[in-house]
C-alpha cells in the first residue's frame, strides 16, 4: 500500500489512536509524520515553543521505526509517535535547561523514567519545550529562550497572549499541532493551566503515582510529571503506558455526581462564564448531577499549606537535585543565571533565605510554617476533601480550570493579580495530592481563546477520573484547532 504524507489538515485533526491506525496500515510513515510536525514547528518559531528541536535525531528514529515496520518486526504501542517533553525533564542527549540560562549546558546522560517508559513503547522524542523559568510561575513569560522581540511562550490561538505555565511549551505545542502528545510537570497547576489556555487535555496524577527521578524540582511533596494530548482517550493511553494501569472502569453518566464549590466558580470573565454554563447544561441534559457544595474551607485550608510547603522545600530539593542528578553546581550559581525578574525575586526573597509568607502576609522563616503545614495543615486538607466526597457522594469536583482566558503577553503578566487568578482553582488539589484532569470545552465568543473544565477526583482513582473525562468529552465534543 502506498504511503501518504500528512497535510496540515491531517495533523490538525489526528488523535493518537487515528495516527497509530494509519501507521499500522502503511498509509502513513513515521518519517512523513515527524516531518509534518517539524515543518509546523519551524514555520511558527516565534511562538517560542521549543528550547531544543531535535530534527536530526527524530527523523533518524522515525526512519528506524519505518524500517522495522516494513520488516514485520514487533513494535511498541507508540511506535513512530512524536512526543515533546518539558525542559525540566531529562531526555538523553538533549539539554535539560529547566528554562533557565543557568542550566543551558547541562545534558543528562539518561532519560527520566517517565520518558524512558514512553520511549520503550516506541515514542520518538521530538524536542524539549519552553517553560516558565525553573517552573516558578503560571504564565510562561520567560525572559530567556525566545525569538528577538517576542518574549515568552505564546498562545497559538492568539500570539499576543500567554500560553500559561509552567508547562507552557508542552501545551502550546499541542495547541499548535506541533506534536500529538507531551509530557509536563505540575506543582500547583502547571499540568492544567497551560492545557486550559491552549485547548488540550491533561492529567495531574495522584501524589507519588509517577516516578520523580530525572526532573528538576520545585517541591518534592507537590511535584509530579503528567501527560498531555488532544483528547482524553489519548491522555489515558499515555497514562497507562507510564503506569502500567491499562483498565478503564465503566462510567454511567446518569449516576455521575459532580461537586460545585462556589469559590471555584468565582471571578470568571465574560468569556469563561457562558461556556461553563453551557457545558454544565449539556451534561445535565444527559443525566449528570451537579451537587451544590456550600464550602469555604478548601481554600482556607489550602492557604496554610500551599506556599509554606513550596517555598520551604524549594531550597533543599534544588540543592539535592543539582548535586545528585544535575550539573553539580551550587544553588547560588543557579540563582546567578536566572533571567526572569519574577523568578529572581522569588529566589532572593523566599528560596535562598528560607522564608515564606505568614497568614498576615509577613515574610517569616519558613521552617515553622512548613512543619505546621506538614503536621496539621495538609492532613486537615486531605481529610476535609474526603469528608466532602463522602458526605455528598461525589465522583469529583468540577469547575473552570482557570476563571479567565489567556491574558496578554506583556512584562507585568506575572504580577500577583494574574498569578492568583490563573492558579485560583488548581492549587488546592495539588496541596492535597489529588488527581485532576483538564478538558477543553469551548472557545471564547469574543477572543476565540480556549476555555477549560477541570475535574478533581479521589486520591489514587486516576483511571476512574480519566474514564469520567472520556465520557464527558463524548458529550461536550472537542474544540477547533488554532488557525495558524
N, C-alpha and C positions, 0 to 999 in steps of 0.2 A: 504494500500500500504506500502511496507517495506521501511524503511529509509536507506539511504546510507551515509557513511562518505565521505567528500570530500578528494580527494588526493591532493598532492601538485600541480599537473597539473590543477585540478579544480580551486583552489584558485588563481592560476596564471592567469586564463582567465576570471573568473567570474566578471560580472558587477553587480551593484545593482539590475537592472531590472531582470537579469537572476537569481540571488540569491533569490530574492523575489518570483519568479515563482516556484523555487524548494522548497522553504519553504512552500508556499501556497499549493503546490501539495502533500506535505507529503513525497517527495523523498529525502528531506534533513531536518535534525533537526537543530535548532539553537544551541543546545549543541555541535553537531558534528562540526558545522561551527566555533564556538568560539574555540573549542579545536584545530582545524587545524591552526587557526591564532596564538594561544598561542604557539603551538609547533614550528611554524616558528620563532616566536619572541625569544623563549628560545634557539633555535638552532643557532641564529645569534646575541647573546648578545653583541659580540664585535663590532657591528656597532653602539653601544651606542644610540640606537633609543629611548628607554624608560627611563624615570626617575622613574615612577611608573607603574607597570603592575599589574592590579587588577584581578588576575586569579580567586580567590575565588568568588569575587563579580560578575564578568562577567559570570561565569558558573552558579551561583545561578540564576541570571537574565535570562539566556538562558533557564534553566530548567523551570522557571516560564512561559516563553513565550510558550515553547513547550506544557506545561500542558494546558494553556489557549487555544492554537490552537486545541488540541485534544478534548477539551471540547466544541468546537464550539463557543467560545466567540468572540466578536467583537474586532479586533486588529487594531493597528495603521498602517499607510502606511510603516513604517520602522521596524515593529515588528520583533525582533530577529537579527537585523543587528548590528554588532560591529562597533563602531566609536572610533577613537582615538582623543585626544584633546591636543593641545599645552599647555605647563605647565604654561603659564601666564593667562589661562582662568580657572575660578573657576569650579570645579566639586565637588559636595557634598561628603564629607568623604575622599577625596584624597588630599594629599599635593598639594599646588599650589606654586611652588618654583620660578617661572619665570626664572629657570635655574641658580639661584644663591644660594650658601650655606646660605646666609643671611636670606632666607625665607624657609629654609629646614623644619622647624617645623610648618609652617603655614598651617592649614587645614580649608578651608572655610566651613561654615555651609550650604550654599545654592549654587545651580547651578547658573552660569551666565545665563541670559535669552537666549543666543544663544544655550547653552547646554540644557536648560530646554525644548526648543521647539523641539529639536530632541529627547530628552528622552520622551516627551509627545507623539511623533509619534511612539514610541516603540523601539527606538535605545538603544543599550547596550553600556555603556561606558567601553571600554576595558582597557584604561590606559591613562597616561599623558606622552606626548612626550618631548624629549630633545630639546634644542633650544640654539641659541646664548644668552649668559648671559644677562638678562634683556632686551632682544630683540635688543640690541645695536650693531648690526653687520650683515654682509651678508654672513658669512662663516659657522657658527655653530661650530667653533673651540673653544669649551667651555672647560676651564681648570678644571671644576668640572664635576661630574656625568659621569664618563667614566670608562671602564674596565682598569685594570692596563696595562700601556704601550701603550694604544691606546687612544690618546687624540682626543676629538671632535666627533661629529656625522659624520659617514662615509657613503659614497655613495654605495648603494647596487650593482651598475653596476661595481664598482671598489673600493674596500675598502681602497685603498691608496689615494683616492680622498675625498674632502669635499662633504657635502650634501647641502651646501648653507645655508643661514639664512635670517631672524632669525627663520622661521618656519621649522627648519631643520628636526626634528624627524617626524613631521606630513607627510612631503613629502617623506622622506626616508622610513617610514612605508608603504606607498602606493607602492613605487618603489620595496620594498622587499616583497610585498604581505603579510604584517603582519596585514593588515586591508583593507577594501574596501572603507572606507570613513574617512575623517579627517576634523578637524577644525584647523585653524591657525589664525594669525593676520598679518597685513601689515601696516607699517608706510611709507616706501619708496620703498618697493619691496619684502617684506617678504612672501607675498602670491603668488609670481610669480617666483622669483629667485629659491627657492628650488624645486618647481614643475618642472621648466625647467631643472634643473640639475638631477632630479630623475625620469623624464619621466611620470609625471602625469598632470592632468588638474585642473584648478582652476579659481576662480573669486575673484578679488578685487572689492567689491561693491562700488557704488557711495557713496560719503561722507554722513554720518549720516543715511544711509539706514538700517544698522544693529544696534541693541542696544549695548551700550558700557559698561554697568554695569557688574561688576564682572570680569574685565580684568585689569591686571596690565598694566599701561600706559607707553608710551614714551611721545607722544604729542597728546593731545586730539583732536586737529583740523585736525590731519593727520591719527590717528589710526583707524583701522577698523578690525573686525573679518571677516572671509570668509571661504567658503567651498572648499575642495579638493576631488577629486575622480579619477577614472581611465578612465573616458570618459566624454565628455561634457554633455551628457544627464543626467548622474549621478550628475554632478555639478548643473545642472538646477533643478533636483529633490530636492536636499538639499536646494538650494536657495529658492525654492517655499515653502518648509516646514518651513523655518526660517522666511520668509517674508509674507507668505500667498498669494503671487502673483503666480498663477499657469499657466496662459496663456503664450504661446509662439507664437509670430506673425509669419506669413509665411515669408520665405526668398526666393527670386529669385536670383540665382547666376548670371544670365546674366544681372541683373541690379545693382549688388553689386559694389560699388566703394570704394577702399581701398587706403588711402593716404600713400605715401612713402616719408619720410623726410630723406635726405642723412645723417644727423648727427646721426640718429638712426640706420643706416646701416653701420656705421664706425667701425673700429677696430675688424672686425670679424676674428677669427682664421681660420686655414685651415680645421678644422672640421665643423665649423658652416657655412661658406660661401657657399660651394657646396650644402648643404642640403637646405639652404634658397633659393638658385637659383632654385633648383628642385621643392620645394614647390610652389614657385611663378609660375613656368611654368605649373605645374599641374592645378593650379587654373585658370590661364589664358586660358588654353585649354578647360575649361568648362564655359568660359564666364565672369569670374571675371575681372574687370578692375582695374589695379594698376595705380594710378594717381601720377605722379611725382610732389612733392610739394617743391619748392625751398625756404626753410625757415631756417633761423638761429636764429630766435627769441625765439622759445620754450626753447631751452637750456639756452639761455642768461637770459630770464625772470625767469626761474626756479632757477638759481643761486642766485638770490636776495631773494628767498622765502624759499628754502629748509632747509638748516641748521640753519639760523637765527630763523625760527619757531620752529624747533625741539629742539635745544639747550635751547631756552628760556622757552618753555612750559614744558620741561622735569623736571625742579626743582619743580614747584608748583603742577603740576599734580601728581607727585610721592608723594609729601608731603601729598596731599589731599587723595590719594588712601590709603597710609599707615595708616592714621588717621581714615578714614571712612569705608573702605572696607577690608583693610589688617590687619596685626597683631599689629597695633598701636605701631610701633617703629619709631624712628627718621630716617630721610634720612641719617644722619651721621652714624647711626648704620648699615643701609643698605650698605653704602659705605664700612664700615669696613669689611663686609663679602664678598665682590666681589673677585672672584678668578681669572678672566681672565685679564691679563695685559692690553689688548687694552681697555676693558670696564672700568677698574680702571682709566686709563689715561683719558678717556672721562669725567668721573665724576670729576676727580681732575682738569682738565684743563677747562672744559666748564660748566658742570651741576652745581656743588656746588658753584663756584664763579660767576655764571650767566653771562658767557662770550660766544662769538661767533666770527667767522672769518668775517672780512670785505672784500670788493672786492679786496683789495691788499694782503689779507692773514694775516692781523694783528689780533691779539687777542684783542677784544674790548668788552665793556659792551654790553650785548645782547638786552637790552630794546629798545634803539633807532632803531636798525636794525629790531627788531620784530614789533615795531609799524609801521615802514615804509612798511614792508612786508605785514602786515595785511591790512593797509590802501590803499596802492598803488600796491605793487608787486603782491599779489595774485589775486586781481580783474583784473589786467592787463593780467596776465597769462590766466585766465579763458576767458576773452574777446578775447584774441588772438586765443585760441583754437577754440572758437565759430566762429570767423571770418573765420578761415581756413576751418572749417567744411562747412560753408555756401558758401564760395567763390568757393570751389572745389566740392561741392555737395557730400561730403564724408559720408559714413556709419561708417567708423572707420579708424584709422591709424594702419598700420601693420608694424612689424619689428621683428628682433630676440629678444627674451626676454632677453637673455644675449648674448653678442657677442663672448663669449668664453665658452667652455665646462668646467666642474668642475676642478678647479686646484688641485694640490697635497695637501694633508693634512700635513702641517708642521708648525712650530711655527711662521714663517713670513707670513702665508697666509692671515692674517687680516691686513696686511700693506696697506697704502692708495692706492697703484697702483692696487692691486687686487680688493679692495673695489670699486674703481672708475669704473673699467671695469664691475663688477657684477651689479652695480646699475645704470650704464650709461643710460639705456633706461627705467627703471622702475620708477624713481623718479618724472619726470615732471607731469605725470598724477595724481600721489598721491598728489602733491602740489596743483593741480587744482581740486581735488576731483572727477575725472572722473572714471568710471568703466573700468576695464581691465580684459581680460581673457588670459589664457595661455594654449596652446595646444602643446603636444609633437608631433614633425613632422619628427623625424629621429634619427638615431644613427650614430655617427662619424665613418668614414670609417677606421680610424686607431685605435682610442681609444675604440670604441663601446659605447661611452657615449652619453646620450640623448641631443638633441637639441630642443629648444622650440620656438614657434611663439607666439607673443603677439599681441592682438588687443585692442586698447583703443577706447571707444565709447563715445557717447553723454551722458552727465550727466543725471542721472535718467532713462536712457533707458537700464537698465541692462538686462531685459528679452529679448529685441531685440538682444543685444550683445550675449547673451547665444544662442539664436536661430541661429545667424550667425555662432557661434562656432560649433554648431551641424552640420550645413550644410557643413562647411569646413572640419570637421572631416570625414564626409561621403565620401569626395573626397580624402583626404590625408591618411585616414586609421589610425590605431593605431600602436604603436611601440611594439616590442617584449619585454617581461619582462626580468628583470635581471636573470642571471643564478646563483642561489645561491646553 
